[in-house]
Amino acid sequence: MEEYEDMEEYYKQNATIIKKYSADEAKEMLTEQQAIEELHKRGFDQFEITYDYKADGEYVGDAEVTGSKEQRPMYQTFYSSLVNEEVWCIIMINGFITASPAYFNSKLYVPVMLSETESILGYDSDANTFFEIIPNETIAKLKVVNKINAETLDSFTNEILLELL
């Protein structure tokens, strides 16, 4: 695997960069309380919600949200579908949400990702910068859906996921 000096170089090589902005300029960075409300509203309340970085990019490890008014650049949780027996990794970066089927992707070289937009958001903690990107098909198979919620994820059977490849 190639090594990159920084995330921007990685994105230049593996995606189309739509927009780059510092976390200080971010308008959608949610507080812990807002993230909890948004994720629970979407049906993602089975597992703890965690974060790894403070708003200034400082790494804090895998910390569980407490519902504070502190903003975090990125949150993650999981959703286990009882319908299709898939565990989904839910990532919220500055208000953008993506979902990836963990078991299904474990067998693939290029992961499948669901997004509500044609682009996804990446976060570089070293530079405390967000990158809105369209990933090349060599690093992710992106499927745009109307809404990422429990109902949508329950509708993705293995057969439907295979059709995305």
N, C-alpha and C positions, 0 to 999 in steps of 0.2 A: 504494500500500500504506500502511495506517495505521502511524503511529509510536506506540510504547508507551514509557512512562516506565521500566518494568522488566518482567522476565519474569513476575512475579506478575500484573501488569495484563494482559499478553498472555494468560496462561492463564485469567484470569477471563473474558476476552472470547471465547476460542476453545476452552474445554474445561471440564469439571467437575473441580474440584480435590478429590481424595479426602483427601490428606494433604500437609502441608508440614513439613519438618524440616531442621535445619541439618546440615551435613556432620559437625560435631562429635558429633551424636547418631546418625549413621549406623552401623548394625550390620553391614551387608553390604559395606562398601567393601573391595574386594579389593586385595591386594598385587599387584605386577607378576607375581610367580611364580604366585600363585593364578589370576590372569587368564589367563596362558599355559596353565596346566594345564587350566582349564575350557574355554577356546576350542579347544584342540587335541583334547580329549576329544570335542568335538562335531564334529570333522572340519574345523575352520577353522585350517589350518596352511599354506596356500598363500602367504599374504602376511604381511608384517610386521604386528605389533600395535603401535599407537601410542596416545599420549595427548597431550592439549593442556594439562592443568592439574595442578598439584600438589594435595595434599590440602587446602591452605588456600585454594584457588581461584586462586592465582597462575598466570597464563597463561605457558606456556613454549614455545609453538609446537608444531609437529608433531614430537614426540619418540618415538623407538622404544623400546619396553620392553627392559630388560636382564635381567629376572628378579630384580630386587632385592626387598627386603622393604618397599619404600616403597608406601604406599597411594595410589591415584589414584581420583578420583571417576568417571572415565569412560575407557573404552578403545574403540578402533575397529579393525576389520580388514575385509577383503573375502573373499568366497568366489566363485570362478568355477566354475559348474556346467558340466561337460562334457556332461551329459544334455540340458539345455534352453538352453545357450549364454547364460545370464543371469549377470550379475555382481551379487552381493548385497553391500550395505553392512551390516555387522554392528556394532551399537553395544551396549556393555555399560555401563550406568550403575548404580552401586551394586548390582551383582549382577543387575539386570533386563536381559534381552537382547531386542533387537528386530532385525528383518531387513527390509531394503527392497530391492526389485529395481531396480537403478540404471538400466539401459537402458529397462526398461518404464516406470518413473516419469518418465524424461526427456521422455516424450511427453504427460504428464498435468499438469493443473492441481492436482489433489488426489492426493498420493502414496498408494500402498498400503503398509501396514506389517504385518508379522507380529509377534505377541507371544504369550507363553505365558500371559498373564493378560488380563483384560478392560481393564486399565489399563496405562499405560506410565509410565516415569519420565523426568522432565526435570531438567536441572541448570542453575542460575543461578550462574555463576562470580562475578559481582559481589557477590552476597549469600552465596555459598558455601552454597547451599540446594538441596535436592532437592524436587521436586514430583511426587507421584503423581497422574496425571491420566487422565481419559477424554477423548480429543480429540473435538471436534465433527466431524461428517462433512465439514464444509467445509474442514478442514485436514488430515485423514488418514482413509483407509479402513482401519480396523483389523480384521485377521483373526486370531482366536485359534487357535493350534495347540497340540498336546500338547507338542511339544519342538522347539526351533529347533536343528537340526543339519544336517549336509550331506545326509543322506538326505531329510529333510523338504523342504529347498530344491530338491533335484533333482526332487522330485515336482511342483513348480509350473511347469507349462507356460504359455505365453502364453495359451492358451485358458482355463486355470483362473484365471489372473490377471484376464483380461477379465471372467469371471463375478463377480468381487469388486466390480466397478464398479457 
